[in-house]
Amino acid sequence: MLRNAIEKAFEKKLRRNKGSQWEYPMYWAIDLHDVIIPGTYTRNNDDRDLYPNAEEVLQWLSKRDDMCIVLYTSSHSDSISDIVNWLADQHIVVNYINENPECKDTELCSFSSKMYFDVMLEDKAGFVGGTDWKIVKDTIDGLDEWRKKHSHSDV
């Protein structure tokens, strides 16, 4: 299911950008606890260890202009600032927190109460931080579109 969702999002990205002067990024809504790092059930989550493959994949996404990371978390704002700074130290760029201001309401869609994303990684939707980052890594690394735009050697 995860592999199919990622492949479908990349196919959609290619279709919507074909012939377009402005290339839309792919929006990744990614939960923090039990997705990027194990949840410790403490306010600041001081014991922080990225799940295997999470650091590498998040760095890959951070390096590309056509990818956008939205940190999707219920953490308190003071804790989020600390986490975002810590992720930046890992060379992981968080573009937005719990919002996607780039996608405005249209005639067909309202994003005022539900932000737009292409891929969501959320433990409550079945994502398993300890194993599923490998699936994400293998899936995007196997896509022709990804390999054309990204060299892993400079991570």
C-alpha positions in Angstrom: 0.0 0.0 0.0 2.8 2.5 0.9 4.8 1.7 -2.2 1.7 2.2 -4.4 0.8 5.5 -2.7 4.3 6.9 -3.3 4.4 5.7 -6.9 1.0 7.1 -7.6 2.0 10.5 -6.1 5.1 10.6 -8.4 3.0 9.8 -11.4 0.5 12.5 -10.5 3.4 15.0 -10.0 4.7 14.2 -13.5 1.2 14.5 -15.1 0.4 17.8 -13.5 3.8 19.3 -14.3 3.9 18.2 -17.9 4.0 21.3 -20.1 3.6 23.5 -17.1 5.9 26.6 -16.7 5.7 26.3 -12.9 6.6 22.9 -11.4 4.5 22.0 -8.4 6.4 20.4 -5.6 5.4 17.1 -4.1 4.1 17.6 -0.5 5.0 15.1 2.1 3.0 15.4 5.4 5.1 13.5 7.9 4.3 12.8 11.5 7.0 13.2 14.1 6.4 10.7 16.9 6.6 7.0 16.0 7.3 8.0 12.4 10.5 10.1 12.3 11.6 9.3 15.9 10.2 6.9 18.5 7.7 8.6 20.8 9.0 8.9 24.4 5.8 10.4 25.8 7.8 13.3 27.2 7.1 16.9 26.2 10.5 17.6 24.6 11.2 14.1 23.4 14.8 14.5 24.6 16.0 11.0 23.6 15.9 11.4 19.9 17.0 8.7 17.5 15.9 8.8 13.9 14.5 5.5 12.7 16.7 3.5 10.3 16.6 5.0 6.8 14.5 8.0 8.0 17.5 10.4 8.1 18.7 9.4 4.6 15.3 9.7 3.0 14.5 13.0 4.7 17.8 14.4 3.6 17.1 13.3 0.0 13.7 15.1 0.2 15.3 18.2 1.7 17.8 18.5 -1.1 15.2 18.7 -3.9 13.4 21.9 -4.8 10.5 19.9 -6.0 9.8 18.2 -2.6 8.2 19.9 0.4 8.2 18.5 3.9 5.3 19.4 6.2 5.9 18.3 9.7 2.6 16.9 10.9 2.6 16.8 14.7 0.5 17.6 17.7 3.6 18.7 19.7 3.5 22.0 21.6 5.0 24.9 19.7 8.0 25.3 22.0 8.9 21.6 21.5 8.4 21.9 17.7 10.9 24.7 17.5 13.5 22.6 19.3 12.7 19.6 17.1 12.9 21.6 13.8 16.3 23.0 14.9 17.5 19.5 15.7 16.3 18.2 12.4 18.1 21.1 10.6 21.3 19.9 12.4 20.7 16.6 10.7 20.4 18.4 7.3 16.7 17.9 7.2 14.6 20.9 6.1 11.1 21.2 7.4 9.2 23.6 5.1 6.0 23.9 7.1 4.5 22.8 10.3 0.9 21.5 10.3 0.0 23.6 7.2 0.5 23.9 3.5 0.0 27.6 2.7 1.1 27.0 -0.9 -2.2 25.3 -1.8 -4.9 27.8 -1.8 -8.7 27.2 -2.1 -9.9 26.7 -5.7 -13.3 26.5 -7.3 -13.3 22.7 -6.6 -11.5 22.4 -3.3 -11.2 24.1 0.1 -8.0 23.7 2.0 -9.0 25.8 4.9 -9.7 22.8 7.2 -7.7 20.1 5.4 -4.2 20.8 4.1 -3.2 19.5 0.8 -0.5 16.7 0.7 0.6 14.1 -1.8 2.0 11.5 0.6 1.3 11.2 4.3 3.5 9.2 6.6 1.5 8.7 9.9 1.7 5.9 12.4 -2.1 6.2 13.1 -2.6 5.4 9.4 -0.4 2.3 9.6 3.1 3.7 9.0 5.7 1.8 11.1 8.8 3.9 11.7 11.1 1.0 12.4 10.5 -0.7 9.1 8.6 1.4 6.6 11.4 4.0 5.9 13.2 1.2 4.0 10.1 0.8 1.8 10.0 4.5 1.2 13.7 4.6 0.4 13.6 1.6 -2.0 10.5 2.9 -3.7 11.7 6.4 -4.4 15.2 5.2 -5.2 13.8 2.9 -7.8 11.8 5.6 -9.7 13.3 6.8 -13.0 12.1 10.4 -12.3 13.9 10.4 -8.9 17.2 9.1 -10.3 17.2 11.7 -13.1 17.0 14.5 -10.6 18.9 13.3 -7.6 22.4 12.0 -6.9 22.7 10.2 -3.6 26.4 10.7 -3.5 26.1 14.4 -2.4 24.0 13.6 0.7 
